[in-house]
């Protein structure tokens, strides 16, 4: 029996690609375990899939001053000890990491135990966790061709990002029924990422009177970011987070307004959904979403609004422009060469497992 440990967490983007791999891994005969954080959102997502979940302590790797920078290293050390114990107990043939701060102690522990590890980087440039883990990994899969030059020579392969097959099988009628919408107006799906975006939420709500005269709006606001004051606006429906019904929401949406997380924008590309990207600014990140968004804009897959330039008037104008020209963007996305990421990644896993 072959055994694999998956790891990654912190946001949905560090979990959903792992979930996309599950059917193929099961078909190949793998016993699957998951190591994640104690209180991260990945726990609920993985346990829902029926996969054994092992929580460990972890510390966030911050690039800015924070008092927890002085205590989190001790949590990483504790997590390393816990990961060692779990890996010794489960004896996996290989570890696959989707990134996020919880993956660091797991990948280092796997290296100490001579268990090969494969990393996946969705963004155009590697994040800090993957930069640290890269020196301990056997293979590195990536999403953008530009990323190959940033990775260790001989270790990297261009795989694309695994997309969950169920996303392609949504039912638009179910989404309209869920939201109480009719079919007389086009639907905009607003996504601020799994943790939500205050700036996107505010920008959308500021133009709701104009938006809802022309469109119906499904708004995924993020945890604890729904506002009851907007609950009874006709043509507007808000949710904190959607999981099982997401394929239906995608099927119903004519256009999407979103952050520029790599996994999300690859899902838009696979589903050929015209989109407006508002990447997280460099003031709050390392700028990876800006690079992701500009790459998609250059290929005519997306329209981009920098967060610092976001105004109600510009947002409304851009939404109208995208909707009117949506066929152009659909045609451009249809020309994109899509890699079979699930097959490429699982082939790499199989090769390491056989070694």
C-alpha positions as CSV (number, residue, x, y, z in Angstrom):
1,X,0.0,0.0,0.0
2,X,1.3,3.4,-0.9
3,X,0.9,6.3,1.5
4,X,1.1,10.1,1.1
5,X,0.8,13.0,3.5
6,X,-0.7,16.2,2.1
7,X,-0.1,19.5,3.9
8,X,-0.9,23.2,3.4
9,X,-3.1,25.7,5.0
10,X,-3.9,29.2,6.1
11,X,-6.3,30.1,3.2
12,X,-8.5,28.1,0.9
13,X,-5.9,28.5,-1.9
14,X,-3.5,26.3,0.1
15,X,-6.1,23.6,0.5
16,X,-8.4,23.3,-2.5
17,X,-5.6,22.1,-4.9
18,X,-4.9,19.3,-2.5
19,X,-8.6,18.4,-2.5
20,X,-8.5,18.4,-6.3
21,X,-5.8,15.7,-6.2
22,X,-7.8,13.3,-3.9
23,X,-9.8,11.4,-6.5
24,X,-6.7,10.7,-8.6
25,X,-4.6,9.7,-5.6
26,X,-7.3,7.3,-4.4
27,X,-7.5,5.8,-7.9
28,X,-3.8,5.2,-7.8
29,X,-4.1,3.3,-4.5
30,X,-2.8,5.8,-2.0
31,X,-3.7,5.9,1.6
32,X,-3.9,9.7,2.4
33,X,-3.3,11.7,5.5
34,X,-3.3,15.4,6.0
35,X,-1.2,17.6,8.4
36,X,-2.6,21.0,9.0
37,X,-2.9,23.7,11.6
38,X,-4.9,23.4,14.8
39,X,-7.5,26.1,14.1
40,X,-7.1,26.8,10.4
41,X,-9.9,26.6,7.9
42,X,-8.2,23.6,6.2
43,X,-9.3,21.3,9.0
44,X,-13.1,21.6,8.2
45,X,-12.5,21.3,4.5
46,X,-10.3,18.2,4.8
47,X,-12.4,16.4,7.4
48,X,-15.4,16.9,5.2
49,X,-13.6,14.8,2.6
50,X,-13.2,11.9,5.1
51,X,-9.4,12.2,5.2
52,X,-7.5,11.6,8.5
53,X,-6.4,15.0,9.8
54,X,-3.4,15.6,12.1
55,X,-3.2,19.2,13.6
56,X,0.2,20.6,14.6
57,X,1.3,23.9,16.0
58,X,2.6,26.5,13.5
59,X,3.8,30.0,13.4
60,X,3.3,32.6,10.7
61,X,6.3,33.8,8.9
62,X,5.8,37.6,8.8
63,X,7.9,40.1,6.8
64,X,6.8,43.0,9.1
65,X,7.1,43.8,12.8
66,X,4.7,42.0,15.1
67,X,5.1,40.9,18.7
68,X,4.2,37.4,17.7
69,X,7.4,37.2,15.6
70,X,9.1,36.6,18.9
71,X,6.9,33.7,20.0
72,X,6.0,32.0,16.7
73,X,9.4,30.5,16.2
74,X,8.8,28.4,19.2
75,X,5.5,27.3,17.7
76,X,7.3,26.2,14.6
77,X,9.8,24.2,16.7
78,X,6.9,22.6,18.5
79,X,5.2,21.9,15.1
80,X,8.4,20.3,13.8
81,X,8.4,17.9,16.7
82,X,4.8,17.0,16.2
83,X,5.3,16.5,12.5
84,X,8.3,14.2,13.1
85,X,6.1,12.1,15.4
86,X,3.2,11.9,12.9
87,X,5.5,11.0,9.9
88,X,7.3,8.3,12.0
89,X,3.9,6.9,12.9
90,X,2.3,7.0,9.4
91,X,5.4,6.2,7.4
92,X,4.4,7.9,4.1
93,X,6.3,7.2,0.9
94,X,6.0,10.9,-0.1
95,X,4.8,14.3,1.2
96,X,3.0,16.8,-1.1
97,X,2.9,20.4,0.2
98,X,0.7,23.2,-1.2
99,X,2.4,25.8,0.9
100,X,1.3,28.1,3.7
101,X,3.1,28.5,7.0
102,X,1.9,25.1,8.4
103,X,3.9,23.3,5.7
104,X,7.4,24.4,6.8
105,X,7.8,22.1,9.8
106,X,6.2,19.2,7.9
107,X,8.6,19.5,4.9
108,X,11.7,19.9,7.1
109,X,10.6,16.9,9.2
110,X,10.2,14.8,6.0
111,X,13.7,15.8,4.9
112,X,15.1,14.7,8.3
113,X,13.4,11.3,7.9
114,X,14.5,10.9,4.2
115,X,10.9,11.1,3.0
116,X,10.8,12.9,-0.4
117,X,8.7,16.0,-0.6
118,X,7.0,17.7,-3.6
119,X,6.1,21.4,-3.3
120,X,3.6,23.3,-5.4
121,X,3.7,27.1,-6.0
122,X,0.6,28.7,-7.5
123,X,1.9,32.3,-7.6
124,X,4.2,33.8,-10.1
125,X,7.0,34.1,-7.6
126,X,7.5,31.7,-4.7
127,X,6.1,32.6,-1.3
128,X,8.3,32.7,1.8
129,X,7.2,29.3,3.1
130,X,8.0,27.6,-0.2
131,X,11.4,29.5,-0.4
132,X,12.3,28.0,3.0
133,X,10.9,24.5,2.1
134,X,12.5,24.5,-1.4
135,X,16.0,23.6,-0.1
136,X,14.5,20.5,1.5
137,X,12.3,19.3,-1.4
138,X,12.9,16.8,-4.1
139,X,10.6,18.4,-6.7
140,X,8.9,21.7,-7.3
141,X,5.7,22.1,-9.3
142,X,4.6,25.6,-10.5
143,X,1.7,27.3,-12.2
144,X,3.3,30.1,-14.3
145,X,6.1,29.5,-16.9
146,X,7.8,32.6,-15.5
147,X,8.2,30.8,-12.1
148,X,10.6,28.2,-13.5
149,X,13.5,30.7,-13.5
150,X,13.0,31.3,-9.7
151,X,13.2,27.6,-8.8
152,X,16.2,25.2,-8.3
153,X,17.5,23.9,-11.6
154,X,16.6,20.3,-12.2
155,X,13.9,20.2,-9.6
156,X,11.2,22.3,-11.2
157,X,8.3,21.2,-13.5
158,X,5.5,23.4,-15.0
159,X,2.3,21.7,-13.9
160,X,-0.4,24.3,-13.7
161,X,-2.8,24.3,-10.8
162,X,-5.1,21.4,-10.0
163,X,-8.7,22.3,-10.6
164,X,-11.5,20.4,-8.8
165,X,-13.6,18.6,-11.4
166,X,-16.9,19.4,-9.7
167,X,-16.4,23.1,-10.5
168,X,-17.2,22.3,-14.1
169,X,-20.5,20.7,-13.3
170,X,-22.4,23.5,-11.6
171,X,-26.1,24.2,-12.1
172,X,-27.0,27.8,-12.7
173,X,-30.7,27.3,-11.9
174,X,-29.8,26.0,-8.4
175,X,-27.7,29.1,-7.7
176,X,-30.5,31.4,-8.8
177,X,-32.9,29.5,-6.5
178,X,-30.4,29.7,-3.6
179,X,-30.1,33.4,-4.0
180,X,-33.8,34.1,-4.7
181,X,-32.9,35.6,-8.1
182,X,-34.7,35.5,-11.4
183,X,-33.2,35.0,-14.9
184,X,-34.0,38.5,-16.2
185,X,-30.6,40.1,-15.2
186,X,-27.0,39.0,-15.6
187,X,-25.2,37.8,-12.4
188,X,-22.0,39.1,-11.0
189,X,-20.1,36.9,-8.5
190,X,-17.9,38.9,-6.1
191,X,-15.2,37.0,-4.3
192,X,-12.8,38.7,-1.8
193,X,-10.8,35.5,-1.0
194,X,-11.6,33.0,1.7
195,X,-10.7,35.5,4.5
196,X,-12.6,38.3,2.7
197,X,-11.6,41.8,1.6
198,X,-12.9,44.9,3.4
199,X,-11.9,47.1,0.5
200,X,-13.7,45.1,-2.1
201,X,-16.7,44.7,0.2
202,X,-17.0,48.4,0.7
203,X,-16.5,49.3,-2.9
204,X,-19.3,46.9,-4.0
205,X,-21.7,48.0,-1.4
206,X,-21.1,51.7,-2.3
207,X,-22.4,51.1,-5.8
208,X,-25.2,48.6,-5.0
209,X,-28.0,51.0,-6.0
210,X,-26.5,51.4,-9.5
211,X,-25.4,47.7,-9.8
212,X,-28.7,46.2,-8.8
213,X,-30.6,48.1,-11.5
214,X,-28.5,46.3,-14.2
215,X,-27.2,43.1,-12.5
216,X,-27.8,40.6,-9.7
217,X,-25.0,40.4,-7.3
218,X,-23.8,37.3,-5.3
219,X,-21.3,38.5,-2.7
220,X,-18.9,36.1,-0.9
221,X,-17.8,38.5,1.9
222,X,-15.5,36.4,4.0
223,X,-15.7,35.3,7.6
224,X,-17.7,37.6,9.8
225,X,-17.9,40.2,7.1
226,X,-21.5,40.0,6.1
227,X,-23.5,43.1,6.9
228,X,-27.2,42.6,7.9
229,X,-28.0,46.1,6.7
230,X,-27.8,44.8,3.2
231,X,-29.8,41.6,3.7
232,X,-33.1,42.8,2.1
233,X,-31.8,44.6,-1.0
234,X,-33.5,43.0,-4.1
235,X,-30.9,41.5,-6.5
236,X,-28.2,41.2,-3.8
237,X,-27.3,38.2,-1.7
238,X,-24.3,37.9,0.6
239,X,-22.6,34.9,2.1
240,X,-19.5,34.5,4.4
241,X,-18.2,31.5,2.5
242,X,-19.5,29.0,0.1
243,X,-18.1,25.5,-0.5
244,X,-20.5,22.9,-1.9
245,X,-22.6,25.4,-3.8
246,X,-19.6,27.1,-5.4
247,X,-19.9,25.2,-8.7
248,X,-23.5,26.4,-9.0
249,X,-22.5,30.0,-8.4
250,X,-19.8,29.8,-11.0
251,X,-22.3,28.4,-13.5
252,X,-24.7,31.3,-12.9
253,X,-22.2,34.1,-13.0
254,X,-21.6,36.0,-16.3
255,X,-18.7,37.9,-14.8
256,X,-16.6,37.7,-11.6
257,X,-15.0,40.4,-9.4
258,X,-12.2,39.0,-7.3
259,X,-8.9,39.2,-5.6
260,X,-6.0,37.7,-7.6
261,X,-5.1,34.6,-5.7
262,X,-3.5,32.2,-8.2
263,X,-5.8,29.3,-7.5
264,X,-8.9,31.4,-7.9
265,X,-7.8,33.0,-11.2
266,X,-6.9,29.6,-12.6
267,X,-10.4,28.4,-11.8
268,X,-11.8,31.4,-13.7
269,X,-9.6,30.6,-16.6
270,X,-10.6,26.9,-16.7
271,X,-14.3,27.9,-16.5
272,X,-13.8,30.8,-19.0
273,X,-15.3,33.4,-16.8
274,X,-14.5,37.0,-17.7
275,X,-13.2,38.7,-14.5
276,X,-12.0,41.9,-12.9
277,X,-9.1,41.4,-10.5
278,X,-8.3,43.7,-7.7
279,X,-5.0,42.4,-6.3
280,X,-3.9,42.7,-2.7
281,X,-1.7,45.8,-2.6
282,X,2.0,45.7,-1.7
283,X,1.2,47.5,1.6
284,X,-0.5,44.3,2.8
285,X,1.4,41.6,0.9
286,X,4.6,40.8,-1.0
287,X,3.0,41.8,-4.2
288,X,2.3,38.3,-5.6
289,X,-1.3,39.0,-6.5
290,X,-0.3,42.0,-8.5
291,X,2.1,39.9,-10.6
292,X,-0.6,37.2,-11.0
293,X,-3.1,39.8,-12.1
294,X,-0.8,41.6,-14.6
295,X,0.2,38.2,-16.2
296,X,-3.5,37.5,-16.8
297,X,-4.2,41.0,-18.0
298,X,-1.3,40.7,-20.5
299,X,-2.9,37.6,-21.9
300,X,-6.4,39.3,-22.2
301,X,-7.9,37.0,-19.6
302,X,-8.7,39.7,-17.1
303,X,-9.2,43.4,-16.4
304,X,-7.2,44.8,-13.5
305,X,-7.9,47.6,-11.0
306,X,-5.1,48.4,-8.5
307,X,-6.4,48.7,-5.0
308,X,-5.0,52.2,-4.7
309,X,-6.9,53.3,-7.8
310,X,-10.2,51.7,-6.7
311,X,-13.2,54.1,-6.7
312,X,-16.9,53.5,-7.0
313,X,-17.1,55.2,-10.4
314,X,-14.1,53.3,-11.8
315,X,-15.5,50.0,-10.5
316,X,-18.9,50.5,-12.0
317,X,-17.4,51.6,-15.4
318,X,-15.1,48.6,-15.5
319,X,-17.9,46.2,-14.7
320,X,-20.0,47.6,-17.5
321,X,-17.1,47.5,-19.9
322,X,-16.2,43.9,-19.1
323,X,-19.8,42.7,-19.4
324,X,-20.3,44.4,-22.8
325,X,-17.0,42.9,-24.1
326,X,-17.3,39.5,-22.3
327,X,-17.3,37.5,-25.5
328,X,-13.8,38.8,-26.3
329,X,-12.4,37.6,-23.0
330,X,-14.1,34.2,-23.3
331,X,-12.5,33.8,-26.7
332,X,-9.0,34.7,-25.4
333,X,-9.4,32.2,-22.5
334,X,-10.6,29.5,-24.9
335,X,-7.2,29.8,-26.7
336,X,-5.1,29.2,-23.6
337,X,-3.3,25.9,-23.5
338,X,-4.4,24.2,-20.3
339,X,-2.0,21.7,-18.7
340,X,-3.5,18.6,-17.1
341,X,-2.1,19.6,-13.7
342,X,-3.6,16.7,-11.8
343,X,-1.9,14.1,-14.0
344,X,1.4,15.9,-14.1
345,X,1.6,16.3,-10.3
346,X,0.5,12.7,-9.6
347,X,3.0,11.4,-12.1
348,X,5.7,13.2,-10.2
349,X,4.4,11.8,-7.0
350,X,4.4,8.3,-8.5
351,X,8.0,8.7,-9.7
352,X,9.2,9.7,-6.3
353,X,7.2,6.9,-4.6
354,X,8.8,4.3,-6.9
355,X,12.3,5.6,-6.1
